[in-house]
């Protein structure tokens, strides 16, 4: 056990009725975790809907020895100016720097993060996973409430990964997570940049601010500089980041279809619904690979993963053998064969860029018609709703707009924003409020040779409507509807 003085060493803080020699038994931000015994450290966090400061009286009533950490003054408390960053530093120390005892691969970008992390878990031995889809802490699978958990949970999960024998952890690093210091101080073996496009502008205001948040992970503003960065230079922001890191004198490697990339993709073939072949040129040698996945963006994600695994010491020959058995990431072009003769795909695409990539990939496959079901999230960036609708209506033969985590925003207001983006001359779109009904409509109108895309939610099991959260999984609903045909 460490003392307050040890945990807060070098941090700007003020104490009120706190003995700095007190030894801390455990740390929490959840009042329900506080036990009557021991000496806990309680971080009073202000969230979107709840304020931990309002729970302090209840926490102290449960355990009078509780020491509160806040950015406000409290009896028997510690006041700090930067609560998020302080939490990361303190918790990392409490769990004895688990990140330094493993190889941490942190993946950031608008799209591809989950796929790369799942690929790395498949390709590498004893690899943990912290992703949007799930947390795998060394064979124990946990539900993932956040893409990047808050610092207290993040370092606790890394600690468990270490205890469970993980040598590597593949972790998504969201722009919110980076900006809010959830991964502050993280010792990163490899930082991967996938791409950057229109997303989260309700939080970052501009795409440039969004990029600056991502950049923090690579240049030391997250508390440490990665041992090596791996950047997609097919992407304009990736190329910009590469130039910044190169000018800084940092170790950086590149991947992509660009010929000058350190890991360059060539000779893509058999891009179909049964998989792909491609070649990776690295140095003076070329290596052939086969995968069950298809689409250029999937191949780019695969090469990011192969490149990272190779940097960590695995040979291309080893990686080639492992790749052929990778079946895909949950909710990423998850395929269901319909009784109508059509093929349906469930995908997480919920940005203009992702929808364009997915639909462009499906358009290249043999098909009669493409029918798309999609929606736009409530209480989120309104400016992407019209562009998403333009892309879907332009690239689909028929489109169905529906609910997708409306939260507390009226669905009709979301639909009004989406209607502004209907592609010129396109009247083949319906607006169906109920998501199950929308999916059922798409299935019933499909015929042999058609492709049905159910976009936006992918692996998600929770549908947020108003103040309610209901269980809703697109693939489950799709299979239920298909079974009744």
C-alpha positions as CSV (number, residue, x, y, z in Angstrom):
1,X,0.0,0.0,0.0
2,X,1.1,3.5,-0.8
3,X,0.7,6.7,1.3
4,X,-1.0,9.9,0.2
5,X,2.4,11.6,0.1
6,X,3.7,8.9,-2.3
7,X,0.7,8.9,-4.6
8,X,0.6,12.7,-4.8
9,X,4.3,13.3,-5.0
10,X,5.1,16.2,-7.4
11,X,1.4,17.0,-7.9
12,X,0.0,20.5,-7.1
13,X,-2.5,19.8,-4.3
14,X,-3.9,21.2,-1.0
15,X,-5.1,19.1,1.9
16,X,-7.8,19.7,4.5
17,X,-7.8,17.5,7.6
18,X,-5.8,14.8,5.8
19,X,-2.8,12.9,7.2
20,X,-0.5,12.5,4.2
21,X,1.1,9.4,5.8
22,X,-2.3,7.6,5.5
23,X,-2.0,4.4,3.5
24,X,-4.7,4.0,0.8
25,X,-6.4,0.6,0.6
26,X,-8.3,1.2,-2.7
27,X,-9.4,4.0,-5.0
28,X,-12.9,4.6,-6.5
29,X,-15.0,7.1,-8.3
30,X,-18.2,5.2,-7.6
31,X,-19.9,5.7,-4.3
32,X,-21.3,2.2,-4.4
33,X,-17.8,0.7,-4.2
34,X,-17.1,2.4,-0.8
35,X,-16.9,-0.2,2.0
36,X,-17.2,0.5,5.8
37,X,-13.6,-0.7,6.4
38,X,-10.2,0.5,5.3
39,X,-9.0,3.9,4.0
40,X,-10.4,4.6,0.5
41,X,-9.6,7.4,-1.9
42,X,-12.7,8.8,-3.6
43,X,-12.4,10.9,-6.7
44,X,-15.5,13.2,-7.0
45,X,-15.9,13.4,-10.7
46,X,-18.4,15.6,-12.5
47,X,-20.0,13.7,-15.4
48,X,-22.6,14.5,-18.0
49,X,-25.5,13.5,-15.7
50,X,-24.0,13.0,-12.3
51,X,-21.7,15.0,-10.0
52,X,-19.6,12.9,-7.6
53,X,-19.4,16.0,-5.2
54,X,-23.1,15.5,-4.4
55,X,-22.4,12.0,-3.1
56,X,-19.6,12.9,-0.7
57,X,-21.8,13.0,2.4
58,X,-23.1,9.5,1.6
59,X,-19.6,8.2,1.0
60,X,-18.3,9.6,4.3
61,X,-21.4,8.2,6.1
62,X,-20.4,4.8,4.8
63,X,-16.8,5.1,5.7
64,X,-15.6,8.0,7.8
65,X,-12.0,7.3,6.8
66,X,-12.7,8.2,3.1
67,X,-10.4,10.8,1.7
68,X,-12.0,12.8,-1.1
69,X,-10.2,14.1,-4.1
70,X,-11.9,17.0,-5.9
71,X,-11.3,20.3,-7.7
72,X,-13.4,21.9,-4.9
73,X,-12.8,22.3,-1.2
74,X,-14.1,19.6,1.1
75,X,-13.7,18.5,4.7
76,X,-11.1,15.7,4.9
77,X,-10.2,16.2,1.3
78,X,-7.5,16.9,-1.2
79,X,-8.1,19.7,-3.7
80,X,-6.3,19.6,-7.1
81,X,-6.6,21.9,-10.1
82,X,-6.7,19.2,-12.8
83,X,-8.8,16.3,-11.6
84,X,-8.6,14.1,-14.6
85,X,-4.8,14.3,-15.0
86,X,-4.3,13.9,-11.2
87,X,-6.5,10.8,-11.3
88,X,-4.4,9.2,-14.1
89,X,-1.1,9.9,-12.3
90,X,-2.3,8.7,-8.9
91,X,-4.0,5.5,-10.1
92,X,-1.1,4.6,-12.3
93,X,1.2,4.8,-9.2
94,X,-1.3,2.9,-7.1
95,X,-1.3,0.0,-9.5
96,X,2.5,0.1,-9.8
97,X,2.8,1.3,-13.4
98,X,1.3,-1.8,-15.1
99,X,1.8,-0.2,-18.6
100,X,5.6,-0.3,-18.2
101,X,5.5,-4.0,-17.7
102,X,3.7,-4.8,-21.0
103,X,3.7,-3.6,-24.6
104,X,0.9,-1.1,-25.0
105,X,-0.4,-0.5,-28.5
106,X,-2.6,2.6,-28.5
107,X,-4.8,3.0,-31.6
108,X,-6.5,6.3,-32.5
109,X,-8.3,7.7,-35.5
110,X,-11.9,8.2,-36.6
111,X,-12.4,4.7,-38.1
112,X,-10.7,1.3,-37.8
113,X,-9.7,1.4,-34.1
114,X,-11.7,-1.6,-33.0
115,X,-10.8,-3.7,-36.1
116,X,-7.1,-3.1,-35.5
117,X,-7.3,-3.9,-31.8
118,X,-9.2,-7.2,-32.5
119,X,-6.7,-8.1,-35.2
120,X,-3.8,-7.5,-32.8
121,X,-5.4,-9.7,-30.1
122,X,-5.7,-12.4,-32.8
123,X,-2.2,-12.0,-34.1
124,X,-0.2,-11.6,-30.9
125,X,0.3,-14.1,-28.1
126,X,-1.2,-13.2,-24.7
127,X,-2.7,-9.9,-25.9
128,X,-5.3,-8.1,-23.9
129,X,-7.9,-5.8,-25.5
130,X,-9.6,-2.5,-24.4
131,X,-12.0,-1.6,-27.2
132,X,-15.4,-0.1,-28.0
133,X,-16.8,-3.7,-28.4
134,X,-15.4,-5.3,-25.3
135,X,-12.6,-5.5,-22.7
136,X,-10.5,-8.7,-22.6
137,X,-8.2,-8.6,-19.6
138,X,-6.4,-11.8,-20.3
139,X,-9.2,-14.3,-21.0
140,X,-11.8,-12.6,-18.9
141,X,-14.3,-10.7,-21.1
142,X,-16.0,-7.6,-19.7
143,X,-18.6,-5.2,-21.1
144,X,-17.2,-2.0,-22.5
145,X,-19.2,1.0,-21.3
146,X,-16.7,3.4,-23.0
147,X,-14.2,3.2,-25.8
148,X,-11.5,4.5,-23.5
149,X,-12.5,4.1,-19.9
150,X,-11.7,6.9,-17.4
151,X,-8.2,6.8,-15.9
152,X,-9.2,5.0,-12.7
153,X,-10.8,2.1,-14.6
154,X,-8.2,2.3,-17.4
155,X,-5.2,1.6,-15.2
156,X,-7.1,-0.8,-13.1
157,X,-7.9,-2.9,-16.2
158,X,-4.2,-2.7,-17.3
159,X,-3.3,-4.0,-13.8
160,X,-5.6,-6.9,-14.3
161,X,-4.2,-7.6,-17.7
162,X,-0.8,-7.8,-16.2
163,X,-2.0,-10.1,-13.4
164,X,-3.6,-12.4,-16.0
165,X,-0.4,-12.8,-17.9
166,X,-0.8,-10.4,-20.8
167,X,2.4,-9.4,-22.6
168,X,0.7,-6.8,-24.8
169,X,-2.5,-4.8,-24.6
170,X,-4.2,-3.3,-27.7
171,X,-6.2,-0.3,-26.6
172,X,-8.4,2.2,-28.5
173,X,-7.6,5.8,-27.6
174,X,-10.6,8.0,-28.4
175,X,-10.3,11.7,-28.8
176,X,-12.4,12.3,-25.8
177,X,-10.2,9.9,-23.8
178,X,-7.1,11.7,-24.8
179,X,-8.5,15.2,-24.3
180,X,-9.8,14.3,-20.9
181,X,-6.5,12.8,-19.7
182,X,-7.9,9.3,-19.3
183,X,-4.7,7.8,-20.6
184,X,-2.3,10.4,-19.3
185,X,1.2,9.2,-18.5
186,X,0.6,5.9,-20.5
187,X,3.9,4.2,-21.6
188,X,3.1,3.4,-25.2
189,X,5.2,0.9,-27.2
190,X,3.4,1.7,-30.5
191,X,0.9,4.5,-31.2
192,X,-1.2,3.9,-34.4
193,X,-3.0,6.6,-36.4
194,X,-5.6,5.3,-38.8
195,X,-7.4,8.3,-40.3
196,X,-9.4,11.4,-39.5
197,X,-12.7,12.7,-40.8
198,X,-15.9,14.5,-39.8
199,X,-16.8,13.2,-36.3
200,X,-17.4,14.5,-32.7
201,X,-17.6,18.1,-33.7
202,X,-20.3,18.6,-31.0
203,X,-17.3,18.2,-28.6
204,X,-14.3,19.5,-30.6
205,X,-16.1,22.2,-32.6
206,X,-13.7,21.9,-35.6
207,X,-12.0,19.1,-37.4
208,X,-8.7,20.9,-36.7
209,X,-9.4,20.7,-32.9
210,X,-10.3,17.1,-33.4
211,X,-6.9,16.5,-35.0
212,X,-5.1,18.4,-32.3
213,X,-6.7,16.1,-29.6
214,X,-5.5,13.0,-31.5
215,X,-2.0,14.5,-31.9
216,X,-1.5,14.8,-28.2
217,X,-1.1,11.0,-28.0
218,X,1.9,11.1,-30.3
219,X,3.9,14.3,-29.3
220,X,4.1,13.9,-25.6
221,X,1.1,16.0,-24.6
222,X,-0.4,12.8,-23.2
223,X,2.5,12.7,-20.7
224,X,4.9,10.5,-22.6
225,X,6.2,10.0,-26.2
226,X,5.5,6.6,-27.8
227,X,8.6,4.5,-28.5
228,X,7.4,4.4,-32.1
229,X,4.5,5.8,-34.0
230,X,2.8,4.0,-37.0
231,X,0.9,6.3,-39.3
232,X,-1.4,5.9,-42.3
233,X,-0.1,8.3,-44.9
234,X,-2.9,7.6,-47.3
235,X,-4.9,9.9,-45.0
236,X,-4.2,13.7,-45.3
237,X,-4.2,14.2,-41.6
238,X,-2.0,11.1,-41.3
239,X,0.5,12.7,-43.7
240,X,0.3,15.9,-41.7
241,X,1.0,14.0,-38.4
242,X,3.9,12.1,-40.1
243,X,5.6,15.4,-41.1
244,X,5.2,16.8,-37.5
245,X,6.7,13.7,-35.9
246,X,9.5,13.6,-38.5
247,X,10.3,17.2,-37.8
248,X,10.3,16.5,-34.1
249,X,12.9,13.8,-34.6
250,X,10.6,11.0,-33.3
251,X,10.6,7.4,-34.4
252,X,7.8,7.0,-36.9
253,X,6.9,4.3,-39.5
254,X,4.2,4.6,-42.1
255,X,1.7,2.2,-43.8
256,X,-0.8,2.5,-46.6
257,X,-1.3,2.1,-50.3
258,X,1.2,4.9,-50.9
259,X,4.3,3.5,-52.6
260,X,6.7,5.4,-50.2
261,X,5.1,3.9,-47.1
262,X,7.4,1.7,-44.9
263,X,4.7,-1.0,-45.1
264,X,3.3,-0.5,-48.6
265,X,0.2,-2.3,-49.8
266,X,0.3,-3.6,-53.4
267,X,-1.3,-6.2,-55.6
268,X,-4.7,-6.3,-54.0
269,X,-6.8,-9.1,-55.6
270,X,-9.9,-11.2,-55.2
271,X,-11.7,-8.3,-53.5
272,X,-15.0,-10.0,-53.1
273,X,-17.5,-11.3,-50.5
274,X,-15.2,-14.3,-49.8
275,X,-12.0,-12.4,-49.0
276,X,-8.9,-10.8,-50.5
277,X,-5.3,-11.3,-51.4
278,X,-2.7,-8.6,-51.0
279,X,1.0,-8.0,-50.8
280,X,3.0,-5.9,-48.3
281,X,6.3,-4.4,-49.5
282,X,8.7,-3.7,-46.6
283,X,12.2,-2.7,-47.4
284,X,13.5,-4.8,-50.3
285,X,11.1,-7.7,-49.7
286,X,7.5,-8.4,-50.4
287,X,5.1,-10.7,-48.5
288,X,1.8,-12.1,-49.7
289,X,-1.2,-12.4,-47.4
290,X,-4.7,-13.8,-47.6
291,X,-7.7,-12.7,-45.5
292,X,-11.4,-13.5,-45.2
293,X,-12.1,-9.8,-45.1
294,X,-12.7,-7.6,-48.2
295,X,-12.5,-3.9,-49.0
296,X,-9.5,-1.5,-49.1
297,X,-10.2,0.0,-45.7
298,X,-10.2,-3.5,-44.1
299,X,-6.9,-4.3,-45.9
300,X,-5.5,-1.0,-44.5
301,X,-6.5,-2.0,-41.0
302,X,-4.9,-5.4,-41.4
303,X,-1.7,-3.9,-42.6
304,X,-1.6,-1.5,-39.6
305,X,-2.0,-4.6,-37.4
306,X,0.6,-6.7,-39.3
307,X,3.1,-3.8,-39.2
308,X,2.7,-3.3,-35.5
309,X,3.0,-7.0,-34.8
310,X,6.1,-7.1,-36.9
311,X,7.7,-4.1,-35.1
312,X,7.0,-6.0,-31.8
313,X,9.0,-9.0,-33.2
314,X,6.7,-11.3,-35.0
315,X,7.8,-12.5,-38.5
316,X,5.7,-11.9,-41.6
317,X,5.6,-15.7,-42.1
318,X,4.1,-16.2,-38.6
319,X,1.6,-13.4,-39.2
320,X,0.6,-14.8,-42.6
321,X,-0.5,-18.1,-41.0
322,X,-2.5,-16.4,-38.2
323,X,-4.3,-13.9,-40.5
324,X,-6.1,-16.5,-42.6
325,X,-8.0,-17.7,-39.5
326,X,-9.2,-14.2,-38.4
327,X,-13.0,-14.1,-38.9
328,X,-13.6,-10.4,-38.4
329,X,-14.7,-7.9,-35.7
330,X,-18.2,-8.0,-34.2
331,X,-20.5,-5.5,-35.9
332,X,-18.1,-4.8,-38.7
333,X,-19.6,-6.0,-42.0
334,X,-21.2,-8.9,-40.0
335,X,-22.9,-11.0,-42.7
336,X,-26.4,-12.7,-42.5
337,X,-27.7,-14.7,-45.4
338,X,-31.4,-13.8,-45.8
339,X,-34.1,-16.3,-46.9
340,X,-35.0,-13.8,-49.6
341,X,-31.7,-14.6,-51.3
342,X,-30.1,-11.3,-50.3
343,X,-27.0,-10.8,-48.2
344,X,-27.4,-8.5,-45.2
345,X,-24.5,-6.7,-43.5
346,X,-24.5,-5.2,-40.0
347,X,-21.9,-2.5,-39.7
348,X,-20.9,0.2,-37.1
349,X,-20.4,2.9,-39.8
350,X,-21.9,6.1,-38.3
351,X,-19.8,8.8,-39.9
352,X,-19.9,10.2,-43.4
353,X,-16.4,8.8,-44.1
354,X,-17.3,5.3,-42.8
355,X,-20.6,5.1,-44.6
356,X,-18.9,6.1,-47.9
357,X,-16.2,3.5,-47.4
358,X,-18.6,0.7,-46.6
359,X,-21.1,1.5,-49.3
360,X,-18.3,2.0,-51.9
361,X,-16.9,-1.4,-50.9
362,X,-20.3,-3.1,-51.3
363,X,-20.9,-1.4,-54.6
364,X,-17.9,-3.2,-56.0
365,X,-19.4,-6.6,-55.1
366,X,-21.8,-8.4,-57.5
367,X,-25.3,-7.2,-56.6
368,X,-28.8,-6.3,-58.0
369,X,-29.8,-3.5,-55.6
370,X,-28.3,-2.0,-52.4
371,X,-30.8,-1.2,-49.6
372,X,-29.5,0.7,-46.6
373,X,-30.9,1.3,-43.1
374,X,-29.3,4.1,-41.1
375,X,-29.8,6.8,-38.5
376,X,-28.1,9.7,-36.8
377,X,-27.5,9.9,-33.1
378,X,-29.4,12.4,-30.9
379,X,-27.7,15.1,-28.8
380,X,-24.6,14.7,-31.0
381,X,-23.0,16.5,-33.9
382,X,-25.9,17.8,-36.0
383,X,-23.6,18.9,-38.8
384,X,-22.9,15.4,-40.0
385,X,-26.5,14.3,-40.4
386,X,-27.1,15.9,-43.8
387,X,-23.7,14.6,-45.3
388,X,-24.4,11.1,-44.0
389,X,-27.8,11.2,-45.7
390,X,-26.3,12.5,-48.9
391,X,-23.8,9.6,-49.0
392,X,-26.4,6.9,-48.2
393,X,-29.0,8.1,-50.6
394,X,-26.4,8.7,-53.4
395,X,-24.8,5.2,-53.1
396,X,-27.9,3.1,-52.3
397,X,-30.8,2.2,-54.6
398,X,-33.2,2.5,-51.6
399,X,-32.6,4.0,-48.2
400,X,-34.5,3.8,-44.9
401,X,-33.8,6.5,-42.2
402,X,-34.6,5.4,-38.7
403,X,-33.8,5.9,-35.0
404,X,-30.2,5.4,-33.8
405,X,-29.7,6.4,-30.1
406,X,-31.9,9.4,-30.2
407,X,-31.3,10.0,-26.5
408,X,-33.5,12.9,-25.4
409,X,-33.6,14.7,-28.7
410,X,-37.0,14.4,-30.6
411,X,-36.6,12.0,-33.5
412,X,-38.5,14.3,-35.9
413,X,-35.8,17.0,-35.3
414,X,-33.1,14.5,-36.3
415,X,-35.1,13.5,-39.4
416,X,-35.5,17.2,-40.3
417,X,-31.7,17.6,-40.4
418,X,-31.3,14.3,-42.3
419,X,-33.9,15.4,-45.0
420,X,-31.7,18.3,-45.9
421,X,-29.1,15.9,-47.2
422,X,-31.2,13.7,-49.4
423,X,-29.3,13.5,-52.7
424,X,-30.6,15.5,-55.5
425,X,-33.2,13.6,-57.5
426,X,-33.4,10.8,-55.0
427,X,-36.9,10.0,-53.8
428,X,-36.2,6.4,-52.9
429,X,-36.0,7.0,-49.2
430,X,-38.4,6.3,-46.3
431,X,-38.3,7.7,-42.8
432,X,-39.5,5.0,-40.4
433,X,-39.2,5.9,-36.6
434,X,-39.1,2.4,-35.2
435,X,-35.7,0.7,-35.9
436,X,-37.1,-2.9,-35.9
437,X,-39.8,-1.9,-38.3
438,X,-37.2,-0.3,-40.6
439,X,-35.0,-3.4,-40.6
440,X,-38.0,-5.6,-41.3
441,X,-39.0,-3.3,-44.2
442,X,-35.5,-3.6,-45.7
443,X,-35.6,-7.4,-45.4
444,X,-39.0,-7.8,-46.8
445,X,-38.3,-5.7,-49.9
446,X,-35.0,-7.5,-50.6
447,X,-34.7,-10.1,-53.4
448,X,-32.0,-12.5,-54.6
449,X,-28.8,-10.7,-55.4
450,X,-29.6,-7.7,-53.3
451,X,-27.3,-6.4,-50.5
452,X,-28.9,-5.0,-47.4
453,X,-26.8,-2.7,-45.1
454,X,-27.9,-2.1,-41.5
455,X,-25.5,0.7,-40.5
456,X,-24.7,2.7,-37.4
457,X,-24.8,0.5,-34.4
458,X,-22.8,-2.6,-35.2
459,X,-22.1,-4.6,-32.1
460,X,-24.1,-2.3,-29.7
461,X,-26.7,-3.9,-27.5
462,X,-28.2,-0.8,-25.9
463,X,-30.5,1.6,-27.7
464,X,-30.9,4.9,-25.9
465,X,-34.3,6.5,-26.5
466,X,-35.3,9.4,-24.2
467,X,-34.3,8.5,-20.7
468,X,-34.6,4.8,-21.4
469,X,-32.1,2.2,-22.4
470,X,-33.5,-0.8,-24.1
471,X,-31.7,-4.0,-25.3
472,X,-31.4,-3.8,-29.1
473,X,-28.8,-5.6,-31.2
474,X,-29.1,-5.1,-35.0
475,X,-27.8,-8.6,-35.9
476,X,-30.1,-10.3,-33.4
477,X,-33.1,-8.4,-34.7
478,X,-32.1,-9.2,-38.3
479,X,-31.8,-12.9,-37.5
480,X,-35.2,-12.9,-35.7
481,X,-36.9,-11.2,-38.7
482,X,-35.1,-13.6,-41.1
483,X,-36.2,-16.7,-39.1
484,X,-39.9,-15.6,-39.4
485,X,-39.8,-15.4,-43.3
